Amino acid sequence: MTAPGLTRRRFAALTGGALMAPARAARAQTPAPRPWLADMHSHYGMFRPRLGGFDLRQHMSDTGTTLLAWAATDDGRWTTSTPQGIKQTRQPQPGELWEAFQKRFAGYDAKLREWGLPKALTPADVDAALAGQPHVLMATEAANFLEGQPARVAIAHGWGVRHLQMVHFIDSPLGDHQTSAPIINGISPAGLQVIAECKRLGMVVDLAHGTPALVDAALDASDATMVWSHSWISARGGTWQDPANVARALSPAQARKIAAHGGLVGLWTVRVRDRSYPVHDAASFADEVMRMCDLLGPEHVAFGTDMEGAGNNPILSDYQDLREVADNLGRRGLPDAVLQGICIGNYARTVKRAMNGAA
């Protein structure tokens, strides 16, 4: 990860350990900034190596980030990065995805225990996050690990998963994804059964990375709680033949359809050097959030940064950067309830609606 310069904050984030101890002691005397922050799609602390250790709970406390949807990916072993974006390299063998994901998830569980970070498992946990207590809401970036078996959703729920994304970068028996040619032309019967299981168990369904046909079919077939956790809204949306950032875009019509269903759309922190792409720094990130509010209504907009999954040189690198976005929004004269909703309240409300709807 590169940056124009190495600030003190960046140096501390990279070195950690003993170098951070005096700063932590000083911060312990300073209340965390408000409003609290939520991110409905994050990999922060999962991938990037950090010299001297790292404490996700401390970083969340320091930045006032209290509800973090930590998204465990399941298909990286079967993909590679190309000039055209991330592409599948081979087909998983039966059982490979299931076995590999269980090991990955167990490793993340161990990290949460090490940091003393509680999972958000119930509406009361979400309320605690709204009151300023950091919680991680376990999410998955794709349901490939189910290997087409809807009954496994209940097992994932037992592990603590409360937010399940349907597809990602490899071919799935559940439905089509945005960055390769469709093979199902929408969503499969098994995919609809997975959505029904999520509704029954009280889990958020994430349509991100899904094709327009998948999104339409899912929204038309179920009243489950659904979101589009991360990407951006372009003028027309994208197709699988477009450049990766365009292919991943959501059209205004589909964004409005998700909102009309009661869902949310989240803005990511991917950097693209293209004049047609609206987000270049924290200030323009805030501008784009405001444009999304105008398009969808502020109650349907949230942060979905894809932190540490957004490629090289992202617009936002940590939650102090997201705090800068929140501060920028706060200077625009938004009513407190609207600002609170964008920063945390909309996602918290959506998660609680899914949990409270469990059969």
C-alpha positions in Angstrom: 0.0 0.0 0.0 1.5 3.3 -1.1 0.7 6.9 0.0 2.1 10.3 -0.9 3.7 10.8 2.5 4.0 9.0 5.8 2.2 11.0 8.5 2.7 10.4 12.2 -0.7 8.6 12.4 0.2 6.4 9.4 3.6 5.6 11.0 1.9 4.7 14.3 -0.6 2.5 12.6 2.1 0.6 10.7 4.5 0.2 13.6 2.1 -0.4 16.6 3.3 -2.2 19.7 5.5 -0.3 22.1 5.5 2.8 19.9 1.8 3.2 20.4 1.7 2.6 24.1 2.2 6.3 25.2 -0.4 7.5 22.6 -2.9 4.9 23.8 -2.4 6.0 27.4 -3.1 9.6 26.4 -6.2 8.6 24.3 -7.6 6.7 27.2 -8.3 10.1 28.8 -10.1 11.4 25.7 -13.7 10.4 24.9 -14.1 8.7 21.5 -15.5 11.1 18.8 -19.2 11.1 17.9 -21.4 10.1 16.2 -20.4 6.4 16.4 -19.4 4.8 13.1 -20.6 1.6 11.5 -19.2 -0.1 8.3 -21.3 -2.7 6.7 -18.4 -4.2 4.7 -14.9 -4.3 6.1 -11.8 -6.5 6.0 -9.8 -4.2 8.3 -7.2 -6.1 10.3 -7.6 -9.3 8.2 -5.1 -9.0 5.4 -2.4 -6.3 5.8 0.7 -7.2 7.8 1.4 -4.9 10.7 4.8 -4.6 12.4 4.7 -4.8 16.2 1.1 -6.1 16.4 -2.3 -4.7 16.0 -5.4 -4.3 18.3 -8.7 -3.9 16.3 -10.6 -3.2 19.5 -8.3 -0.3 20.4 -8.5 1.2 16.9 -12.3 1.0 17.0 -12.4 2.6 20.4 -10.0 5.4 19.3 -12.1 6.2 16.2 -15.5 5.7 17.7 -16.2 2.8 15.3 -18.7 0.6 17.2 -20.3 -1.7 14.6 -18.0 -3.4 12.1 -19.3 -6.0 9.6 -16.1 -8.1 9.3 -16.4 -9.9 5.9 -14.7 -13.2 5.6 -13.9 -14.1 2.0 -14.2 -17.6 0.8 -12.8 -17.8 -2.8 -9.4 -16.2 -2.8 -7.6 -19.5 -3.3 -9.4 -19.9 -6.7 -8.9 -16.4 -8.1 -6.1 -14.2 -9.3 -5.7 -10.5 -10.1 -5.5 -9.5 -13.8 -5.5 -6.2 -15.7 -9.2 -6.8 -16.2 -9.9 -7.4 -12.5 -10.1 -10.5 -10.3 -10.8 -13.6 -12.2 -11.3 -17.3 -11.4 -8.4 -19.6 -12.0 -9.8 -23.1 -11.3 -12.9 -24.9 -10.1 -12.9 -25.9 -6.4 -13.2 -29.6 -5.8 -16.1 -30.9 -3.7 -15.6 -30.1 -0.1 -12.6 -27.7 -0.7 -14.6 -24.5 -0.1 -16.3 -25.8 3.0 -13.2 -27.0 4.6 -11.1 -24.0 3.8 -13.7 -21.5 5.0 -14.1 -23.3 8.3 -10.4 -22.9 8.9 -10.4 -19.3 7.9 -13.4 -18.5 10.1 -11.8 -20.3 13.1 -8.7 -18.1 12.7 -10.9 -14.9 12.8 -12.7 -16.2 15.8 -9.3 -16.6 17.6 -8.3 -13.0 16.7 -11.5 -11.6 18.1 -10.9 -13.5 21.4 -7.3 -12.1 21.4 -8.6 -8.6 21.1 -11.5 -9.1 23.5 -13.9 -7.9 20.8 -17.5 -9.2 21.2 -19.6 -10.3 18.3 -22.9 -8.7 17.5 -25.3 -11.7 17.7 -28.5 -10.2 19.0 -30.5 -7.0 18.9 -29.2 -6.2 22.4 -25.6 -6.4 21.0 -26.5 -3.9 18.3 -28.0 -1.6 20.9 -24.8 -1.8 22.8 -22.9 -0.8 19.7 -25.3 2.2 19.3 -24.4 3.1 22.9 -20.7 3.2 22.1 -19.4 -0.3 22.8 -17.4 -1.8 19.9 -18.8 -4.9 18.4 -18.0 -7.0 15.3 -20.8 -8.4 13.2 -19.5 -11.4 11.4 -20.2 -11.3 7.7 -19.2 -13.4 4.7 -18.1 -12.1 1.3 -19.9 -14.8 -0.7 -21.7 -18.0 0.2 -19.6 -20.2 -2.0 -18.6 -22.1 1.1 -22.1 -23.5 1.3 -21.4 -25.4 -1.9 -25.0 -25.0 -3.0 -26.4 -26.5 0.3 -28.9 -24.1 1.9 -29.0 -26.2 5.1 -25.4 -25.0 5.9 -26.7 -21.5 6.4 -27.9 -22.7 9.9 -24.4 -23.9 10.6 -22.9 -20.5 9.7 -25.5 -18.8 11.9 -24.3 -21.0 14.7 -20.7 -19.8 14.1 -22.0 -16.2 14.6 -22.6 -15.1 11.0 -25.3 -12.5 10.8 -24.6 -11.0 7.4 -24.3 -13.2 4.3 -23.3 -12.1 0.8 -24.5 -14.3 -2.0 -21.8 -14.2 -4.6 -18.2 -12.9 -5.2 -15.6 -13.7 -7.9 -16.1 -17.4 -8.7 -19.0 -19.2 -10.4 -21.6 -20.1 -7.9 -24.6 -22.5 -7.9 -26.6 -19.7 -6.2 -26.5 -17.1 -8.9 -24.4 -14.9 -11.2 -21.8 -12.3 -10.3 -21.0 -9.1 -12.0 -17.5 -9.7 -13.4 -17.9 -12.8 -15.6 -20.4 -14.0 -18.1 -23.7 -15.2 -16.5 -24.4 -18.9 -16.4 -27.6 -19.0 -14.4 -29.2 -15.7 -15.7 -30.1 -14.5 -12.3 -30.6 -16.6 -9.2 -31.1 -20.3 -8.8 -33.7 -22.2 -6.7 -30.9 -23.0 -4.3 -30.1 -19.3 -4.1 -33.7 -18.5 -3.2 -33.6 -21.2 -0.5 -30.5 -19.6 1.0 -32.3 -16.3 1.2 -35.3 -18.0 2.8 -32.9 -19.5 5.4 -31.3 -16.2 6.1 -34.8 -14.7 6.7 -35.7 -17.6 9.0 -32.6 -17.3 11.0 -32.4 -13.5 11.2 -29.5 -12.7 8.9 -28.9 -9.8 6.5 -28.8 -10.9 2.9 -26.1 -9.0 0.9 -26.7 -8.7 -2.9 -23.3 -7.0 -3.6 -21.4 -8.5 -6.6 -24.7 -9.9 -7.9 -25.8 -9.2 -11.5 -28.9 -7.0 -12.2 -30.9 -10.2 -12.9 -29.9 -11.7 -9.5 -30.8 -8.5 -7.7 -34.2 -8.2 -9.4 -35.0 -11.9 -8.8 -34.0 -11.8 -5.2 -36.0 -8.6 -4.4 -39.0 -9.9 -6.3 -39.1 -13.3 -4.6 -38.5 -12.4 -0.9 -39.2 -9.8 1.7 -36.0 -10.8 3.6 -33.8 -8.0 4.8 -31.4 -7.2 1.9 -28.6 -4.7 1.3 -26.0 -3.8 -1.3 -23.0 -3.5 1.0 -20.3 -2.0 -1.1 -19.5 -0.4 -4.5 -20.9 2.8 -6.1 -23.8 4.0 -8.2 -22.8 5.0 -11.7 -25.0 6.7 -14.3 -26.0 3.4 -16.0 -24.6 0.5 -14.0 -22.2 -1.9 -15.6 -21.9 -5.2 -17.5 -19.5 -8.1 -17.0 -17.6 -6.9 -20.2 -16.9 -3.4 -18.7 -13.7 -2.5 -16.8 -13.8 -3.9 -13.3 -14.8 -0.7 -11.4 -17.6 -0.1 -13.9 -18.7 -3.7 -13.9 -19.1 -3.5 -10.2 -21.3 -0.4 -10.3 -24.9 -0.4 -9.4 -27.4 1.4 -11.6 -29.6 4.2 -10.2 -32.7 2.1 -11.0 -31.5 -0.9 -9.1 -30.2 1.2 -6.2 -33.7 2.7 -5.9 -35.3 -0.8 -6.0 -33.1 -1.9 -3.1 -34.1 1.2 -1.2 -37.8 0.6 -2.0 -37.4 -2.8 -0.5 -36.2 -1.2 2.7 -32.5 -1.9 2.1 -29.3 0.1 2.1 -26.5 0.9 -0.4 -23.0 1.3 0.8 -20.1 3.4 -0.7 -16.7 1.7 -1.0 -13.2 3.3 -0.9 -11.7 2.0 -4.1 -9.6 4.5 -5.9 -10.0 4.8 -9.7 -8.1 7.3 -11.8 -10.9 8.2 -14.2 -12.7 11.5 -14.6 -16.0 9.8 -14.7 -15.4 8.3 -11.2 -16.6 10.7 -8.5 -14.6 9.7 -5.4 -11.0 10.8 -5.0 -10.5 11.8 -1.3 -12.3 12.1 2.0 -14.1 15.3 0.9 -15.4 13.8 -2.4 -16.3 10.6 -0.6 -18.6 12.8 1.6 -19.9 14.5 -1.6 -20.8 11.1 -3.1 -22.6 10.1 0.1 -24.7 13.3 -0.2 -25.5 12.5 -3.8 -26.6 9.0 -2.8 -28.8 10.5 -0.1 -30.4 12.7 -2.7 -30.9 9.7 -5.0 -32.2 7.2 -2.5 -33.2 9.1 0.6 -30.7 9.4 3.5 -32.3 6.5 5.4 -31.0 4.1 2.7 -27.4 5.1 2.6 -24.5 3.7 4.7 -20.8 3.2 4.7 -19.5 0.0 3.1 -15.9 0.8 2.7 -14.4 -2.6 1.7 -11.5 -1.5 4.0 -8.3 -3.5 3.2 -10.2 -5.2 0.3 -10.3 -2.1 -1.9 -7.0 -2.6 -3.7 -3.8 -0.5 -3.7 -3.9 3.1 -2.5 -7.5 3.2 -1.3 -9.2 6.5 -0.7 -9.7 5.6 3.0 -7.1 3.5 4.7 -8.4 3.2 8.3 -11.2 4.4 10.5 -9.6 7.7 11.3 -10.0 8.4 7.6 -13.7 7.4 7.8 -13.9 9.7 10.8 -12.7 12.6 8.6 -15.7 11.8 6.2 -18.1 11.8 9.2 -16.7 15.2 10.3 -17.0 16.6 6.8 -20.7 15.5 6.7 -21.2 17.0 10.1 -20.0 20.4 8.8 -22.8 20.4 6.2 -25.6 21.2 8.6 -27.3 17.8 8.4 -29.9 17.2 11.1 -28.4 15.1 13.9 -30.8 12.2 13.1 -29.7 12.1 9.5 -26.0 12.2 10.3 -26.5 9.5 12.9 -28.4 7.4 10.4 -25.7 7.6 7.7 -22.9 7.0 10.2 -24.4 4.0 12.1 -28.2 4.2 12.6 -29.3 2.9 9.2 -27.1 -0.2 9.3 -28.0 -0.9 13.0 -31.7 -0.6 12.2 -31.3 -3.0 9.2 -29.4 -5.6 11.2 -32.0 -5.4 14.0 -34.8 -5.8 11.6 -33.3 -9.0 10.2 -32.6 -10.3 13.7 -36.1 -9.5 14.9 -37.6 -11.2 11.9 -36.2 -14.6 12.7 -38.8 -17.3 12.8 
